[in-house]
Amino acid sequence: MAGVAFRRGRQALLAYALLAPSLFGVVTFMLLPMLVVLWLSLHRWDMLGPIEYVGLRNWQAVFSEASFATSLLVTLLFIAMVVPTQTLLGLAAASMLARGLPGTGFFRTLYVLPWICAPLAIAVLWRWILAPTDGALSTLLDRRIEWLTDPGLALPVVSAVVIWTNVGYVTLFFLAGILAIPSDIHDAARTDGATAWQRFWHITLPMLRPTTFFVLVTGIISAAQVFDTVYALTAGGPQGRTDLVAHRIYAEAFGAAAVGRAAVMSVVLFVLLVGVTIVQQLYFRRRISYEIV
């Protein structure tokens, strides 16, 4: 018995030793910053003077201001535009690429190029394209259109840029999911007389639920944290129509030098994203099968 306990102790020690680098990264770069942000939310600090404990006054100030509620609403609209659109476009592109037509490898690379580029560089490029006077798009249409300063156009245009950037990412995951489906299942359905649409609806889509869950969760989290694109294209304007929560946090911390209020907004955003992820997990939990019988 002593020998068995000794071996188990050595195995446990080895397991913890192998996990130590990952645990160090999680604690140092995830858990510790979260605790620091929570601590800052209870203090007033302008990044120059001393830190002053103010209790819940930062929380009261944030929830009493209309600007944060407006940012949450704008972010919700932004997510509603971006996530469903990029998911459907990515699924359509993956379905076409999965056919193995000539040039598939080229288009795979082409789709993913915007995603691997720096968001700020992509936004600067689109700012030039969307310039109202000498921009490429206005020149092509031979009209002056205020794409980024019109309150009615700014948010849809920013959403379109983000969608264009992320479609390749979504496409790659859906393509991997489609290619992982055994061809025997489609062959059997084809033998039974199922049409291409019926095979897609009753075979492909149900078996893509794990991929869909992952794409939706990461898509919502990513869209809720978009900053670079908004900062380069509109800087939160016009009239706050593109003032997403991530940009509002930046403006509070570095524009108004209110680190405590920015920390409160960060905590609220984190809690909301965790809540949305849990809801999606509960919804997909009984609708996902990771095994093919």
Secondary structure, DSSP 8 states (H G I E B T S, - for coil): -HHHHHHHHHHHHHHHHHHHHHHHHHIIIIIHHHHHHHHHTTEE--SSS--EE-TTHHHHHHHH-HHHHHHHHHHHHHHHHHHHHHHHHHHHHHHHHTT--TTHHHHHHHHHHHHHS-HHHHHHHHHHHT-TTT-HHHHHHTS---TTT-TTTHHHHHHHHHHHHHHHHHHHHHHHHHHTS-HHHHHHHHHTT--HHHHIIIIIHHHTHHHHHHHHHHHHHHHHT--HHHHHHTTT-STTTT--HHHHHHIIIIIS--HHHHHHHHHHHHHHHHHHHHHHHHHHHTT------
